[in-house]
Amino acid sequence: MKDLLRFATAGSVDDGKSTLVGRLLYDTKSVLADQIEAVQRASVDKGLSTPDLSLLVDGLRAEREQGITIDVAYRYFSTPTREFVLADTPGHVQYTRNTVTGASTAELAVLLVDARHGVVEQTRRHAAVLALLHVPRLVLAINKIDLIDYDEAALTAIAKDFAGLARSLGFADDAVVTIPVSALVGDNVVERSAHTPWYDGPTLLGHLESVPVTPPEAGAPFRLPVQYVIREHASDYRGYAGQVASGTVRPGDEVVVLPGGHRTTVASVDTADGPLATAGAGRSVTVRLTDDIDIARGDVLAAADAPPRVTTELDATLCWLSDKPLRAGARLLLKHGARTTQVIVGALGDRLDTDAVAYVDAPETLAINDIARVSLRTADPLPVDDYADIRTGGSFLLIDPPTGNTLAAGLVGSPLTLAG
């Protein structure tokens, strides 16, 4: 069974992101024949001698321009080595929230820059968002290298400039890989380019196929939000079904049920295919316990020796997604894992200026695409982790009670610490 890599793309509107995504799909033979024929016909109509691969995703871009600004376009493709889920996020500044949505589950992000312009404001903005979301690995794809005659010195200067930005955002040096590419002609995307003999690193696809895919949650303490309680009265079976959010669980482990605080031991870890000796992050299982405890949907099973804190007071970072502004005192719903509770918004704190990549004074309201620190008070106690420690245990949504619309993506704590 091939493993799966979830990654996101980001970049300014003119950096060639659509062409790069099209090139990846085309060169990995992940496009249907009728789609290729349609692109070839459209390219001829535009007077082009070669297929315009950006047309493979231009329809999605047009949809965004018509107002579909929250949805992220997902592309699925595979190679003999690995399967991929690509979250294609738009590049315009007004769609910062889309980058948040697309990168929230990514294990890697490909950030494009134009070789002619280098690191620009939108590059800094996207890098700050990716650092905020703790995307563990980053590829700086310096695109359009054919337009600067494959100038090694220019590309080295761009890589050095970005390396300083990445360090200031908390990225480790070994977490960032720089790859010079030309999406238009295919240099170093899937096949190695003869025009860059001075570059001895991997192609973009080669890196995507070889980068480790173990999520950071795998080594974190065990967490499992209970989605459903399974009862079978004839056999007196009682199990607690959900997806392992972090860590591992095995029979004999001591766990604590939160927010109640009852301690017990895992009797078995069951699946439809039979019991497991161990289950890791991302695996959907049913856990049976040795004691009969009142457990309901929304409770969390956690490692007894490293439990999350249970609290009604949260200091968090919000990414505001709604056209409706947020003011202190707002009464909303908060969804954390499988539990939903009422929440009151307290004080609004510092706002992240994504252009300057710096925190600025607290605003009176949060507008769409704003990212800021806030304080929250919930009606019910919640078992939470800091997002910087466990992404799944430290993320939540704010919901509008009358409509059920999602208003904000929330991160417990202040996951982005800026250097300097």
N, C-alpha and C positions, 0 to 999 in steps of 0.2 A: 504494500500500500504506500503510495507516494504521500509525502508530507505537504502541508499547505502553508503558503506565505501570503499574508494579507499586507498589502502596501498601498500607499496613497501617492498621488502626484500633485505637485503644487508649482506655481510659477506665474509670472506676469502674463497679461493677455497676449503679448507679442513675443514671447520667448519660445514659441514652437511646441507647446505642450501637446496640442491636438495632433500635430504631425508625429511627435514621438510616440504617443499612445497608438496612433495608427500604424506606425512602423513596427512596433512590438507585435501588434496583432497580425499584421501582414506577414512579417518574416517568420513568425512562429506558426503560420498556417492556421490561424484561429479565426479566419474570416471566411464566410460562405462564398461560393463561386459567384452567385448572383449579386452579392454585395460588391465584390471586386469589379464585376462587369459594370455595375451602376457607377462606381467611382471612376472607372476608365472612360465611360461615356461622358460623365460630367466634366472630367478633366479636359477631354477633347473639345467640349463646348466652350470651355474657358480659354482655349488656345494653348494648352500645355502639352508638352511632348512626353511627359512622364506622369503617372498617376499621382494626384494630389491626395496623399494618405490622410490628411486632416479631414477630408470629407467623410471618412468613416465615423467621425464623432461630431461633425459640424451640426447635425440635426439636434443633438443633445444641447449644443451650445445655443442654438436658436431657441430651444425651449426655455433655457434659462433667461434669455433676453426678453421672452414673453411673460416672465413673471414667476416661473418655477424656480425659486431661489433657495429653497431649503433642501430639496432632494439632491442627493449625490448620485452620479451615474456610476454603477458598478459593472465592471467587465470581468468575465471569467475566461481564463485560458490555461493551457497546460503544455508542458514539454515532457519528454521521456523521464526527466529527473524530478519534476515538482509541479504541483498545481498552484495556481495563483488567483487571488481575488484582488482586483485593482479598483481602488476608489478614485474616480476621476473628479477632481474638484475644480471649480472655475477659478479664473485668475484675477478678476476685477476686484478692486478694493472693497466695493460694496458687498461682496460675497464672502467676507471674512468668516461669517458663521458657517458657510459651507465647508471651509477648510477644517473648522472645528469638528463638524459632523463626520467628514470623511476620514480624518486622521485619528478619531477617538479610539478606533479598534485596530489601528495599523501597527505592525511590528517593524515597519521600515517606511521611510518617505523618500521619494525622489523629488528633489527641489531643482527646478531648471533656472538657469540664468542665460542671458544672451551674451555670447563671447564678445560682441562689440561694445556692450554696455557694462558688463560686470555686475557687481553687487549693487542693487538699487533699493529704493525704499520698500518696494513690494517683497523683495528677497528678505529684507530684515523683518518685515511684518510676518511673513509666513514662517521664517525660522523661529521667531518668538512664540508663535502659536504652537508649533511642533514641540518646542522646549517645554511650554506650559503643559502640554498633554503628555509629556514624558515618552514620546515616541523613541524607542531605544536606539534605532540606527537611522542614519541619514546618508543619502547619496546626493552629492552636488554634481548635477549633470550640466556641464558647460556646453551649451548647444550652439549650433551655427559656426563651428570651428572652420568650416570651408570658406566662410565669408571674411576671415582674417588670415587666410592662406596658411592655416595650421601653425600659427606662430606660437612656439613653445613658451617664449618669454611672457607673452601676454596672458596665456593660460595659467602659468605659474603665479603671476601677480594676482589674478582673480582668486586662485586657490588660497594664496596666503592671506588675502583680504578677508575671505570668508572664514578661514580658520580662526582668525582673531574674533570674529563675531560669534562663531560657534562656541569658543571657549568662554566668552562673556555670558553666554546663555546656559552654561553648564554641561555642554556636550563634551565627552571625553574625546581625545584625539583619535583613538582607535574606533570610535563610533561613527566617524565621518569618513567617507570615501569619495574622492573626486574623480570623475570620469569625463574626458573630453569626447563629445559626440557631435555628429551631424545627423539629425533625424531625417532631413530631406534626402540625403544620398546614402544614409545607412552607416556612416562611419562609427565603429565601436558600439553600435546598438546591439546587434546580434552577431555580426561578423567583425573581426578585427580589421582595422583600417591600415592600408599600406601607406597612407599619408602621415601617420603619426609613429614613425619608427622609434622616436624618443619616449613613447609611452609604453611601459611594460606591465601595466595593471590589467584587470579583467575588462571584458566588454560589459555593458549594462546587464544583458541577459545572463552572462556568466556569473556576475556578482549576485544577481537575484536567485540564481540556481544554487549557489554555494554558501550564501550567508546563513549562519545558524538561525533557526526559527523558534528556539525555545523561548517562550514568552517570559517576561520578568516575574509573572505571577507563579510560575512553576516552583520557584525556590522560596516563596513567601509562606507564612503560616496558613494552615487550612481554614477555608471558609466555604460554606455551602448555604446559600439562601434557600429556604424551603419553599418550593413551588406548589406542592400538592401532597396531601396525606393519603396514602394508599391503605385501605382496609380490606381484609378478606375474612369475613366472620367465620366461615366454616373451618378455617385453619388457624384462626386467631392471629392472622398476619397483620402487622402494622409497620409500615415503612414510610420514610420521608424522602420524597423525590425532589430532585433539583440538579443543577449543573454545578460541578466543583468550580468555584470562582477563583480559588488560589490554593497553592500547596497540594498535598496529597493526603489521602485517607485510606486506612486499612483496618481490618478487624483487630480489636484489642486496643485501638487508640482511645485515649481519654479525651472527651469533648465537653464543651459547655454549651448550653442552649440559651441564646440571648434573644430578647433582653431579660428573660426571666432569671437566668443565672444558675440553672440546675446543671449539675455535673453528672455525667454518665459515661458509658463505654460503648464503642461501636461493636455490635454483634456480627454484622455482615454488611458487605457492600454488594448489592444485587443489580443485575441488568436483565434485559429480556433474554440475553444469551447465556445467563447463568451468573453465579457469584464471581467476584474479582478478588484477587489477592491484594491489589492496590489500585487506586484511581487517582489520576492527576488532573490538573487544571484543564477545563474545557470538556471533561467527560461528564455525560449525564448519567446519573445513577440513582438508586434508591438505597438509603441507609437505614438499617435496622439497629435499634439500640437495646441494651440489656435491661433497661428500666422503662416502666410505663410512665411517661411524662406528658403533660398537656402541652402539645406542640401544634401550632397552626401555621397556615401559609403566611409568609412574611417573617417568621422567626429565622434565626441564623444559627447553624451548627458551626462551631469554631474550635480550634485547637485550645485545649484547656490551659496549656502552659504559655500561650501567647494570644490571648483573646483581644478583640477590638474593644475600644472604650464605649460605654453606653452613656448617652447624653441627650439632653434636649437643647443644648446651646452649641451652635456651630459657627465657627469662623471659616468662611469659605470664599472661593473665587467663582464668580458667575460669568458665563459667556451669554450675553443677552441676545435672544434669537427673534424677538417679537417686535413688530412695528409699534406696539403699545409700550410707552415708557414705564420704567419701574421707579417707584418712589418708596422711601422709608415708610413703614407702617402698613404696607400692602399685605393682605391676607390671601394666601395662595395654598395650593396643595404641593407637597413634596413627595416624590416617589424615589425610594431608595431600595434597590433590589426588588423584592416582591411586595414590599410594604409601602402603603400610601398613608400620609398623615397631613393634618393641617399645619401650616407654618405662618409665622409673622416675620416680615422683613424688618430687621433693626436698622442700624446705621449703615450708610453706604461709605465704604472706605476708598483707598487710593484706586485710581483708574490706570490701567496699563495703556500707555500711549504706544501703539504698535508701530507708528512711524519713527519715533525717536528711540523705541525699545527702552522705555523708562517709565517708572511710576510717577504719576502726577496727582495733584490734589483731588480730593473726593468731589464728584459732581453732585448736583442736586437731584438729578435723575439719571437712569441708565437708558440709553437709546440703543436701537438695533445695532448689532456688531460690537457694542461696548464690552470690555472685559474689566472687571473690577472686583475688589475685595468687599465682602459684605458680612454682616452678622445676622444669624437666623435663630429663631426660637420655635421649636416644634411642639405640638400638642402631646405627642407620645415619645418616649425614649427610643433612640435608635442606636444600634451597634454599628459604629463607623470606624474606618481607618483613615489616616491621612492619605490623600491621593498619591503623594510622593512615595509612600511605602507600598500600598496595594491599590492599583488603579480601580479594580472592580469594587472594592469595599469603600472607596473614597469618592465615588461618582454618584450623582443623583440628577433628577430632573425637577424643575418647577413647572407646575401646570396651572392653567387658568380654570378655576372651579366652574364657572358657568358654561364654558365651551368645551373643556377638556383639551384645549390646544396646549402644546408644549411652548413654554415661554423662555426657558433658560436651561442650559447645561451647567451643572454645578460640580465643583471639585473641592473636596474637604481640605482645609488648610490653605497654605500659600505655596503651591508647587513650583512656582517660578521664582528663583532667587537670582537677581541680576548682579554680576560682578561690577565692582567699581562703585 
